[in-house]
């Protein structure tokens, strides 16, 4: 098979498919027991070969498939969007309890936002892909965030990839301010939901 990923593309696609199935099972389980569904929606992707090669160069690594699958951990990416902040942590705990995966790294950018205001919970896992006669260990980056955090991240992402933007520093300041306001709104919405449910 041609291309940078070669025969590994099938393994990456299998890992993504199985992980998305596991996440869908969480939604089905919550509904079956009458529990609030913590997942608004979810999606996954395989990092394009061009993006992977560019990232390897940016990290000072040789553009080899071995480095792509051992030194870089987001060839397979999954994003889970939740309505409320406490839903994010519910999903984090459910991911931790999944069978067939090993938690490699966690970064809580909700409790500890990045300097630019970015908020999300990142988990890197090693996921076991069961193939006929063998099991492959594939790294997957899982990002879990609220709708507001996802909206902000999409806007901030466009700032990096759109060329010839004027007033970049002003835009960055406005994004930081928006991040703080959206975080406050997220917490207020969660409090209102708890009041409606009689939790507080």
MODELLER restraints for C-alpha pairs under 7 A, 6 or more apart:
rsr = mdl.restraints
at = mdl.atoms
rsr.add(forms.Gaussian(group=physical.xy_distance, feature=features.Distance(at['CA:1:A'], at['CA:7:A']), mean=5.81, stdev=0.5))
rsr.add(forms.Gaussian(group=physical.xy_distance, feature=features.Distance(at['CA:4:A'], at['CA:49:A']), mean=6.10, stdev=0.5))
rsr.add(forms.Gaussian(group=physical.xy_distance, feature=features.Distance(at['CA:4:A'], at['CA:65:A']), mean=6.89, stdev=0.5))
rsr.add(forms.Gaussian(group=physical.xy_distance, feature=features.Distance(at['CA:5:A'], at['CA:65:A']), mean=6.32, stdev=0.5))
rsr.add(forms.Gaussian(group=physical.xy_distance, feature=features.Distance(at['CA:12:A'], at['CA:76:A']), mean=6.46, stdev=0.5))
rsr.add(forms.Gaussian(group=physical.xy_distance, feature=features.Distance(at['CA:14:A'], at['CA:129:A']), mean=6.86, stdev=0.5))
rsr.add(forms.Gaussian(group=physical.xy_distance, feature=features.Distance(at['CA:15:A'], at['CA:127:A']), mean=6.96, stdev=0.5))
rsr.add(forms.Gaussian(group=physical.xy_distance, feature=features.Distance(at['CA:15:A'], at['CA:129:A']), mean=5.69, stdev=0.5))
rsr.add(forms.Gaussian(group=physical.xy_distance, feature=features.Distance(at['CA:15:A'], at['CA:138:A']), mean=6.82, stdev=0.5))
rsr.add(forms.Gaussian(group=physical.xy_distance, feature=features.Distance(at['CA:16:A'], at['CA:44:A']), mean=6.80, stdev=0.5))
rsr.add(forms.Gaussian(group=physical.xy_distance, feature=features.Distance(at['CA:16:A'], at['CA:76:A']), mean=6.39, stdev=0.5))
rsr.add(forms.Gaussian(group=physical.xy_distance, feature=features.Distance(at['CA:27:A'], at['CA:37:A']), mean=5.99, stdev=0.5))
rsr.add(forms.Gaussian(group=physical.xy_distance, feature=features.Distance(at['CA:27:A'], at['CA:39:A']), mean=6.74, stdev=0.5))
rsr.add(forms.Gaussian(group=physical.xy_distance, feature=features.Distance(at['CA:30:A'], at['CA:36:A']), mean=6.45, stdev=0.5))
rsr.add(forms.Gaussian(group=physical.xy_distance, feature=features.Distance(at['CA:30:A'], at['CA:37:A']), mean=5.56, stdev=0.5))
rsr.add(forms.Gaussian(group=physical.xy_distance, feature=features.Distance(at['CA:31:A'], at['CA:37:A']), mean=6.47, stdev=0.5))
rsr.add(forms.Gaussian(group=physical.xy_distance, feature=features.Distance(at['CA:38:A'], at['CA:82:A']), mean=5.92, stdev=0.5))
rsr.add(forms.Gaussian(group=physical.xy_distance, feature=features.Distance(at['CA:38:A'], at['CA:87:A']), mean=4.95, stdev=0.5))
rsr.add(forms.Gaussian(group=physical.xy_distance, feature=features.Distance(at['CA:39:A'], at['CA:80:A']), mean=6.81, stdev=0.5))
rsr.add(forms.Gaussian(group=physical.xy_distance, feature=features.Distance(at['CA:39:A'], at['CA:81:A']), mean=6.04, stdev=0.5))
rsr.add(forms.Gaussian(group=physical.xy_distance, feature=features.Distance(at['CA:39:A'], at['CA:82:A']), mean=4.83, stdev=0.5))
rsr.add(forms.Gaussian(group=physical.xy_distance, feature=features.Distance(at['CA:40:A'], at['CA:81:A']), mean=5.49, stdev=0.5))
rsr.add(forms.Gaussian(group=physical.xy_distance, feature=features.Distance(at['CA:40:A'], at['CA:82:A']), mean=4.89, stdev=0.5))
rsr.add(forms.Gaussian(group=physical.xy_distance, feature=features.Distance(at['CA:40:A'], at['CA:83:A']), mean=6.03, stdev=0.5))
rsr.add(forms.Gaussian(group=physical.xy_distance, feature=features.Distance(at['CA:41:A'], at['CA:80:A']), mean=6.26, stdev=0.5))
rsr.add(forms.Gaussian(group=physical.xy_distance, feature=features.Distance(at['CA:41:A'], at['CA:81:A']), mean=5.40, stdev=0.5))
rsr.add(forms.Gaussian(group=physical.xy_distance, feature=features.Distance(at['CA:42:A'], at['CA:79:A']), mean=5.60, stdev=0.5))
rsr.add(forms.Gaussian(group=physical.xy_distance, feature=features.Distance(at['CA:42:A'], at['CA:80:A']), mean=4.39, stdev=0.5))
rsr.add(forms.Gaussian(group=physical.xy_distance, feature=features.Distance(at['CA:42:A'], at['CA:81:A']), mean=5.86, stdev=0.5))
rsr.add(forms.Gaussian(group=physical.xy_distance, feature=features.Distance(at['CA:43:A'], at['CA:78:A']), mean=5.82, stdev=0.5))
rsr.add(forms.Gaussian(group=physical.xy_distance, feature=features.Distance(at['CA:43:A'], at['CA:79:A']), mean=5.42, stdev=0.5))
rsr.add(forms.Gaussian(group=physical.xy_distance, feature=features.Distance(at['CA:43:A'], at['CA:80:A']), mean=6.70, stdev=0.5))
rsr.add(forms.Gaussian(group=physical.xy_distance, feature=features.Distance(at['CA:44:A'], at['CA:77:A']), mean=5.55, stdev=0.5))
rsr.add(forms.Gaussian(group=physical.xy_distance, feature=features.Distance(at['CA:44:A'], at['CA:78:A']), mean=4.22, stdev=0.5))
rsr.add(forms.Gaussian(group=physical.xy_distance, feature=features.Distance(at['CA:44:A'], at['CA:79:A']), mean=6.14, stdev=0.5))
rsr.add(forms.Gaussian(group=physical.xy_distance, feature=features.Distance(at['CA:45:A'], at['CA:76:A']), mean=6.11, stdev=0.5))
rsr.add(forms.Gaussian(group=physical.xy_distance, feature=features.Distance(at['CA:45:A'], at['CA:77:A']), mean=5.42, stdev=0.5))
rsr.add(forms.Gaussian(group=physical.xy_distance, feature=features.Distance(at['CA:45:A'], at['CA:78:A']), mean=6.59, stdev=0.5))
rsr.add(forms.Gaussian(group=physical.xy_distance, feature=features.Distance(at['CA:46:A'], at['CA:75:A']), mean=5.72, stdev=0.5))
rsr.add(forms.Gaussian(group=physical.xy_distance, feature=features.Distance(at['CA:46:A'], at['CA:76:A']), mean=4.84, stdev=0.5))
rsr.add(forms.Gaussian(group=physical.xy_distance, feature=features.Distance(at['CA:46:A'], at['CA:77:A']), mean=6.39, stdev=0.5))
rsr.add(forms.Gaussian(group=physical.xy_distance, feature=features.Distance(at['CA:47:A'], at['CA:75:A']), mean=4.93, stdev=0.5))
rsr.add(forms.Gaussian(group=physical.xy_distance, feature=features.Distance(at['CA:47:A'], at['CA:76:A']), mean=6.29, stdev=0.5))
rsr.add(forms.Gaussian(group=physical.xy_distance, feature=features.Distance(at['CA:52:A'], at['CA:68:A']), mean=6.95, stdev=0.5))
rsr.add(forms.Gaussian(group=physical.xy_distance, feature=features.Distance(at['CA:53:A'], at['CA:63:A']), mean=5.57, stdev=0.5))
rsr.add(forms.Gaussian(group=physical.xy_distance, feature=features.Distance(at['CA:56:A'], at['CA:62:A']), mean=6.48, stdev=0.5))
rsr.add(forms.Gaussian(group=physical.xy_distance, feature=features.Distance(at['CA:56:A'], at['CA:63:A']), mean=5.67, stdev=0.5))
rsr.add(forms.Gaussian(group=physical.xy_distance, feature=features.Distance(at['CA:57:A'], at['CA:63:A']), mean=6.71, stdev=0.5))
rsr.add(forms.Gaussian(group=physical.xy_distance, feature=features.Distance(at['CA:69:A'], at['CA:75:A']), mean=6.99, stdev=0.5))
rsr.add(forms.Gaussian(group=physical.xy_distance, feature=features.Distance(at['CA:73:A'], at['CA:139:A']), mean=5.28, stdev=0.5))
rsr.add(forms.Gaussian(group=physical.xy_distance, feature=features.Distance(at['CA:73:A'], at['CA:140:A']), mean=6.18, stdev=0.5))
rsr.add(forms.Gaussian(group=physical.xy_distance, feature=features.Distance(at['CA:73:A'], at['CA:141:A']), mean=6.37, stdev=0.5))
rsr.add(forms.Gaussian(group=physical.xy_distance, feature=features.Distance(at['CA:74:A'], at['CA:139:A']), mean=6.84, stdev=0.5))
rsr.add(forms.Gaussian(group=physical.xy_distance, feature=features.Distance(at['CA:74:A'], at['CA:140:A']), mean=5.70, stdev=0.5))
rsr.add(forms.Gaussian(group=physical.xy_distance, feature=features.Distance(at['CA:74:A'], at['CA:141:A']), mean=5.08, stdev=0.5))
rsr.add(forms.Gaussian(group=physical.xy_distance, feature=features.Distance(at['CA:75:A'], at['CA:140:A']), mean=6.96, stdev=0.5))
rsr.add(forms.Gaussian(group=physical.xy_distance, feature=features.Distance(at['CA:76:A'], at['CA:139:A']), mean=6.96, stdev=0.5))
rsr.add(forms.Gaussian(group=physical.xy_distance, feature=features.Distance(at['CA:76:A'], at['CA:140:A']), mean=4.95, stdev=0.5))
rsr.add(forms.Gaussian(group=physical.xy_distance, feature=features.Distance(at['CA:76:A'], at['CA:141:A']), mean=6.41, stdev=0.5))
rsr.add(forms.Gaussian(group=physical.xy_distance, feature=features.Distance(at['CA:77:A'], at['CA:140:A']), mean=5.70, stdev=0.5))
rsr.add(forms.Gaussian(group=physical.xy_distance, feature=features.Distance(at['CA:77:A'], at['CA:141:A']), mean=4.89, stdev=0.5))
rsr.add(forms.Gaussian(group=physical.xy_distance, feature=features.Distance(at['CA:77:A'], at['CA:142:A']), mean=5.98, stdev=0.5))
rsr.add(forms.Gaussian(group=physical.xy_distance, feature=features.Distance(at['CA:78:A'], at['CA:141:A']), mean=6.26, stdev=0.5))
rsr.add(forms.Gaussian(group=physical.xy_distance, feature=features.Distance(at['CA:78:A'], at['CA:142:A']), mean=4.76, stdev=0.5))
rsr.add(forms.Gaussian(group=physical.xy_distance, feature=features.Distance(at['CA:78:A'], at['CA:143:A']), mean=6.23, stdev=0.5))
rsr.add(forms.Gaussian(group=physical.xy_distance, feature=features.Distance(at['CA:79:A'], at['CA:142:A']), mean=5.78, stdev=0.5))
rsr.add(forms.Gaussian(group=physical.xy_distance, feature=features.Distance(at['CA:79:A'], at['CA:143:A']), mean=4.71, stdev=0.5))
rsr.add(forms.Gaussian(group=physical.xy_distance, feature=features.Distance(at['CA:79:A'], at['CA:144:A']), mean=5.91, stdev=0.5))
rsr.add(forms.Gaussian(group=physical.xy_distance, feature=features.Distance(at['CA:80:A'], at['CA:143:A']), mean=6.16, stdev=0.5))
rsr.add(forms.Gaussian(group=physical.xy_distance, feature=features.Distance(at['CA:80:A'], at['CA:144:A']), mean=4.74, stdev=0.5))
rsr.add(forms.Gaussian(group=physical.xy_distance, feature=features.Distance(at['CA:80:A'], at['CA:145:A']), mean=6.51, stdev=0.5))
rsr.add(forms.Gaussian(group=physical.xy_distance, feature=features.Distance(at['CA:81:A'], at['CA:144:A']), mean=5.97, stdev=0.5))
rsr.add(forms.Gaussian(group=physical.xy_distance, feature=features.Distance(at['CA:81:A'], at['CA:145:A']), mean=5.24, stdev=0.5))
rsr.add(forms.Gaussian(group=physical.xy_distance, feature=features.Distance(at['CA:81:A'], at['CA:146:A']), mean=5.39, stdev=0.5))
rsr.add(forms.Gaussian(group=physical.xy_distance, feature=features.Distance(at['CA:81:A'], at['CA:147:A']), mean=5.92, stdev=0.5))
rsr.add(forms.Gaussian(group=physical.xy_distance, feature=features.Distance(at['CA:82:A'], at['CA:88:A']), mean=6.06, stdev=0.5))
rsr.add(forms.Gaussian(group=physical.xy_distance, feature=features.Distance(at['CA:82:A'], at['CA:145:A']), mean=6.01, stdev=0.5))
rsr.add(forms.Gaussian(group=physical.xy_distance, feature=features.Distance(at['CA:82:A'], at['CA:146:A']), mean=4.59, stdev=0.5))
rsr.add(forms.Gaussian(group=physical.xy_distance, feature=features.Distance(at['CA:82:A'], at['CA:147:A']), mean=6.09, stdev=0.5))
rsr.add(forms.Gaussian(group=physical.xy_distance, feature=features.Distance(at['CA:83:A'], at['CA:146:A']), mean=5.40, stdev=0.5))
rsr.add(forms.Gaussian(group=physical.xy_distance, feature=features.Distance(at['CA:83:A'], at['CA:147:A']), mean=5.83, stdev=0.5))
rsr.add(forms.Gaussian(group=physical.xy_distance, feature=features.Distance(at['CA:84:A'], at['CA:146:A']), mean=5.86, stdev=0.5))
rsr.add(forms.Gaussian(group=physical.xy_distance, feature=features.Distance(at['CA:84:A'], at['CA:186:A']), mean=6.60, stdev=0.5))
rsr.add(forms.Gaussian(group=physical.xy_distance, feature=features.Distance(at['CA:84:A'], at['CA:190:A']), mean=5.84, stdev=0.5))
rsr.add(forms.Gaussian(group=physical.xy_distance, feature=features.Distance(at['CA:85:A'], at['CA:146:A']), mean=6.22, stdev=0.5))
rsr.add(forms.Gaussian(group=physical.xy_distance, feature=features.Distance(at['CA:85:A'], at['CA:186:A']), mean=6.70, stdev=0.5))
rsr.add(forms.Gaussian(group=physical.xy_distance, feature=features.Distance(at['CA:85:A'], at['CA:190:A']), mean=6.93, stdev=0.5))
rsr.add(forms.Gaussian(group=physical.xy_distance, feature=features.Distance(at['CA:88:A'], at['CA:144:A']), mean=6.04, stdev=0.5))
rsr.add(forms.Gaussian(group=physical.xy_distance, feature=features.Distance(at['CA:88:A'], at['CA:145:A']), mean=6.06, stdev=0.5))
rsr.add(forms.Gaussian(group=physical.xy_distance, feature=features.Distance(at['CA:88:A'], at['CA:146:A']), mean=6.99, stdev=0.5))
rsr.add(forms.Gaussian(group=physical.xy_distance, feature=features.Distance(at['CA:96:A'], at['CA:103:A']), mean=6.97, stdev=0.5))
rsr.add(forms.Gaussian(group=physical.xy_distance, feature=features.Distance(at['CA:100:A'], at['CA:127:A']), mean=6.11, stdev=0.5))
rsr.add(forms.Gaussian(group=physical.xy_distance, feature=features.Distance(at['CA:100:A'], at['CA:128:A']), mean=5.42, stdev=0.5))
rsr.add(forms.Gaussian(group=physical.xy_distance, feature=features.Distance(at['CA:101:A'], at['CA:125:A']), mean=6.27, stdev=0.5))
rsr.add(forms.Gaussian(group=physical.xy_distance, feature=features.Distance(at['CA:101:A'], at['CA:126:A']), mean=5.43, stdev=0.5))
rsr.add(forms.Gaussian(group=physical.xy_distance, feature=features.Distance(at['CA:101:A'], at['CA:127:A']), mean=4.38, stdev=0.5))
rsr.add(forms.Gaussian(group=physical.xy_distance, feature=features.Distance(at['CA:101:A'], at['CA:128:A']), mean=5.98, stdev=0.5))
rsr.add(forms.Gaussian(group=physical.xy_distance, feature=features.Distance(at['CA:102:A'], at['CA:125:A']), mean=5.40, stdev=0.5))
rsr.add(forms.Gaussian(group=physical.xy_distance, feature=features.Distance(at['CA:102:A'], at['CA:126:A']), mean=5.09, stdev=0.5))
rsr.add(forms.Gaussian(group=physical.xy_distance, feature=features.Distance(at['CA:102:A'], at['CA:127:A']), mean=6.59, stdev=0.5))
rsr.add(forms.Gaussian(group=physical.xy_distance, feature=features.Distance(at['CA:103:A'], at['CA:124:A']), mean=6.28, stdev=0.5))
rsr.add(forms.Gaussian(group=physical.xy_distance, feature=features.Distance(at['CA:103:A'], at['CA:125:A']), mean=4.50, stdev=0.5))
rsr.add(forms.Gaussian(group=physical.xy_distance, feature=features.Distance(at['CA:103:A'], at['CA:126:A']), mean=6.53, stdev=0.5))
rsr.add(forms.Gaussian(group=physical.xy_distance, feature=features.Distance(at['CA:104:A'], at['CA:124:A']), mean=5.44, stdev=0.5))
rsr.add(forms.Gaussian(group=physical.xy_distance, feature=features.Distance(at['CA:104:A'], at['CA:125:A']), mean=5.14, stdev=0.5))
rsr.add(forms.Gaussian(group=physical.xy_distance, feature=features.Distance(at['CA:104:A'], at['CA:126:A']), mean=6.68, stdev=0.5))
rsr.add(forms.Gaussian(group=physical.xy_distance, feature=features.Distance(at['CA:105:A'], at['CA:123:A']), mean=5.79, stdev=0.5))
rsr.add(forms.Gaussian(group=physical.xy_distance, feature=features.Distance(at['CA:105:A'], at['CA:124:A']), mean=5.12, stdev=0.5))
rsr.add(forms.Gaussian(group=physical.xy_distance, feature=features.Distance(at['CA:106:A'], at['CA:122:A']), mean=5.67, stdev=0.5))
rsr.add(forms.Gaussian(group=physical.xy_distance, feature=features.Distance(at['CA:106:A'], at['CA:123:A']), mean=4.53, stdev=0.5))
rsr.add(forms.Gaussian(group=physical.xy_distance, feature=features.Distance(at['CA:106:A'], at['CA:124:A']), mean=6.42, stdev=0.5))
rsr.add(forms.Gaussian(group=physical.xy_distance, feature=features.Distance(at['CA:107:A'], at['CA:121:A']), mean=5.95, stdev=0.5))
rsr.add(forms.Gaussian(group=physical.xy_distance, feature=features.Distance(at['CA:107:A'], at['CA:122:A']), mean=5.08, stdev=0.5))
rsr.add(forms.Gaussian(group=physical.xy_distance, feature=features.Distance(at['CA:107:A'], at['CA:123:A']), mean=6.52, stdev=0.5))
rsr.add(forms.Gaussian(group=physical.xy_distance, feature=features.Distance(at['CA:108:A'], at['CA:120:A']), mean=6.63, stdev=0.5))
rsr.add(forms.Gaussian(group=physical.xy_distance, feature=features.Distance(at['CA:108:A'], at['CA:121:A']), mean=4.66, stdev=0.5))
rsr.add(forms.Gaussian(group=physical.xy_distance, feature=features.Distance(at['CA:108:A'], at['CA:122:A']), mean=6.39, stdev=0.5))
rsr.add(forms.Gaussian(group=physical.xy_distance, feature=features.Distance(at['CA:109:A'], at['CA:118:A']), mean=6.95, stdev=0.5))
rsr.add(forms.Gaussian(group=physical.xy_distance, feature=features.Distance(at['CA:109:A'], at['CA:119:A']), mean=4.79, stdev=0.5))
rsr.add(forms.Gaussian(group=physical.xy_distance, feature=features.Distance(at['CA:109:A'], at['CA:120:A']), mean=5.00, stdev=0.5))
rsr.add(forms.Gaussian(group=physical.xy_distance, feature=features.Distance(at['CA:109:A'], at['CA:121:A']), mean=5.56, stdev=0.5))
rsr.add(forms.Gaussian(group=physical.xy_distance, feature=features.Distance(at['CA:110:A'], at['CA:119:A']), mean=4.66, stdev=0.5))
rsr.add(forms.Gaussian(group=physical.xy_distance, feature=features.Distance(at['CA:110:A'], at['CA:120:A']), mean=5.28, stdev=0.5))
rsr.add(forms.Gaussian(group=physical.xy_distance, feature=features.Distance(at['CA:110:A'], at['CA:121:A']), mean=6.27, stdev=0.5))
rsr.add(forms.Gaussian(group=physical.xy_distance, feature=features.Distance(at['CA:113:A'], at['CA:119:A']), mean=5.19, stdev=0.5))
rsr.add(forms.Gaussian(group=physical.xy_distance, feature=features.Distance(at['CA:116:A'], at['CA:176:A']), mean=5.69, stdev=0.5))
rsr.add(forms.Gaussian(group=physical.xy_distance, feature=features.Distance(at['CA:117:A'], at['CA:176:A']), mean=5.04, stdev=0.5))
rsr.add(forms.Gaussian(group=physical.xy_distance, feature=features.Distance(at['CA:117:A'], at['CA:179:A']), mean=5.32, stdev=0.5))
rsr.add(forms.Gaussian(group=physical.xy_distance, feature=features.Distance(at['CA:118:A'], at['CA:153:A']), mean=6.71, stdev=0.5))
rsr.add(forms.Gaussian(group=physical.xy_distance, feature=features.Distance(at['CA:119:A'], at['CA:149:A']), mean=6.09, stdev=0.5))
rsr.add(forms.Gaussian(group=physical.xy_distance, feature=features.Distance(at['CA:120:A'], at['CA:143:A']), mean=6.56, stdev=0.5))
rsr.add(forms.Gaussian(group=physical.xy_distance, feature=features.Distance(at['CA:120:A'], at['CA:144:A']), mean=5.92, stdev=0.5))
rsr.add(forms.Gaussian(group=physical.xy_distance, feature=features.Distance(at['CA:120:A'], at['CA:145:A']), mean=4.86, stdev=0.5))
rsr.add(forms.Gaussian(group=physical.xy_distance, feature=features.Distance(at['CA:120:A'], at['CA:149:A']), mean=6.85, stdev=0.5))
rsr.add(forms.Gaussian(group=physical.xy_distance, feature=features.Distance(at['CA:121:A'], at['CA:143:A']), mean=5.72, stdev=0.5))
rsr.add(forms.Gaussian(group=physical.xy_distance, feature=features.Distance(at['CA:121:A'], at['CA:144:A']), mean=5.09, stdev=0.5))
rsr.add(forms.Gaussian(group=physical.xy_distance, feature=features.Distance(at['CA:121:A'], at['CA:145:A']), mean=6.25, stdev=0.5))
rsr.add(forms.Gaussian(group=physical.xy_distance, feature=features.Distance(at['CA:122:A'], at['CA:141:A']), mean=6.96, stdev=0.5))
rsr.add(forms.Gaussian(group=physical.xy_distance, feature=features.Distance(at['CA:122:A'], at['CA:142:A']), mean=5.70, stdev=0.5))
rsr.add(forms.Gaussian(group=physical.xy_distance, feature=features.Distance(at['CA:122:A'], at['CA:143:A']), mean=4.66, stdev=0.5))
rsr.add(forms.Gaussian(group=physical.xy_distance, feature=features.Distance(at['CA:122:A'], at['CA:144:A']), mean=6.43, stdev=0.5))
rsr.add(forms.Gaussian(group=physical.xy_distance, feature=features.Distance(at['CA:123:A'], at['CA:141:A']), mean=5.86, stdev=0.5))
rsr.add(forms.Gaussian(group=physical.xy_distance, feature=features.Distance(at['CA:123:A'], at['CA:142:A']), mean=5.08, stdev=0.5))
rsr.add(forms.Gaussian(group=physical.xy_distance, feature=features.Distance(at['CA:123:A'], at['CA:143:A']), mean=6.53, stdev=0.5))
rsr.add(forms.Gaussian(group=physical.xy_distance, feature=features.Distance(at['CA:124:A'], at['CA:139:A']), mean=6.76, stdev=0.5))
rsr.add(forms.Gaussian(group=physical.xy_distance, feature=features.Distance(at['CA:124:A'], at['CA:140:A']), mean=5.65, stdev=0.5))
rsr.add(forms.Gaussian(group=physical.xy_distance, feature=features.Distance(at['CA:124:A'], at['CA:141:A']), mean=4.49, stdev=0.5))
rsr.add(forms.Gaussian(group=physical.xy_distance, feature=features.Distance(at['CA:124:A'], at['CA:142:A']), mean=6.15, stdev=0.5))
rsr.add(forms.Gaussian(group=physical.xy_distance, feature=features.Distance(at['CA:125:A'], at['CA:139:A']), mean=5.60, stdev=0.5))
rsr.add(forms.Gaussian(group=physical.xy_distance, feature=features.Distance(at['CA:125:A'], at['CA:140:A']), mean=5.36, stdev=0.5))
rsr.add(forms.Gaussian(group=physical.xy_distance, feature=features.Distance(at['CA:125:A'], at['CA:141:A']), mean=6.53, stdev=0.5))
rsr.add(forms.Gaussian(group=physical.xy_distance, feature=features.Distance(at['CA:126:A'], at['CA:137:A']), mean=5.89, stdev=0.5))
rsr.add(forms.Gaussian(group=physical.xy_distance, feature=features.Distance(at['CA:126:A'], at['CA:138:A']), mean=5.27, stdev=0.5))
rsr.add(forms.Gaussian(group=physical.xy_distance, feature=features.Distance(at['CA:126:A'], at['CA:139:A']), mean=4.39, stdev=0.5))
rsr.add(forms.Gaussian(group=physical.xy_distance, feature=features.Distance(at['CA:126:A'], at['CA:140:A']), mean=6.26, stdev=0.5))
rsr.add(forms.Gaussian(group=physical.xy_distance, feature=features.Distance(at['CA:127:A'], at['CA:137:A']), mean=5.50, stdev=0.5))
rsr.add(forms.Gaussian(group=physical.xy_distance, feature=features.Distance(at['CA:127:A'], at['CA:138:A']), mean=5.09, stdev=0.5))
rsr.add(forms.Gaussian(group=physical.xy_distance, feature=features.Distance(at['CA:127:A'], at['CA:139:A']), mean=6.11, stdev=0.5))
rsr.add(forms.Gaussian(group=physical.xy_distance, feature=features.Distance(at['CA:127:A'], at['CA:140:A']), mean=6.86, stdev=0.5))
rsr.add(forms.Gaussian(group=physical.xy_distance, feature=features.Distance(at['CA:128:A'], at['CA:135:A']), mean=6.17, stdev=0.5))
rsr.add(forms.Gaussian(group=physical.xy_distance, feature=features.Distance(at['CA:128:A'], at['CA:136:A']), mean=5.58, stdev=0.5))
rsr.add(forms.Gaussian(group=physical.xy_distance, feature=features.Distance(at['CA:128:A'], at['CA:137:A']), mean=4.68, stdev=0.5))
rsr.add(forms.Gaussian(group=physical.xy_distance, feature=features.Distance(at['CA:128:A'], at['CA:138:A']), mean=6.36, stdev=0.5))
rsr.add(forms.Gaussian(group=physical.xy_distance, feature=features.Distance(at['CA:129:A'], at['CA:135:A']), mean=5.48, stdev=0.5))
rsr.add(forms.Gaussian(group=physical.xy_distance, feature=features.Distance(at['CA:129:A'], at['CA:136:A']), mean=5.01, stdev=0.5))
rsr.add(forms.Gaussian(group=physical.xy_distance, feature=features.Distance(at['CA:129:A'], at['CA:137:A']), mean=6.27, stdev=0.5))
rsr.add(forms.Gaussian(group=physical.xy_distance, feature=features.Distance(at['CA:130:A'], at['CA:136:A']), mean=6.60, stdev=0.5))
rsr.add(forms.Gaussian(group=physical.xy_distance, feature=features.Distance(at['CA:148:A'], at['CA:182:A']), mean=6.38, stdev=0.5))
rsr.add(forms.Gaussian(group=physical.xy_distance, feature=features.Distance(at['CA:152:A'], at['CA:179:A']), mean=6.93, stdev=0.5))
rsr.add(forms.Gaussian(group=physical.xy_distance, feature=features.Distance(at['CA:194:A'], at['CA:200:A']), mean=5.92, stdev=0.5))
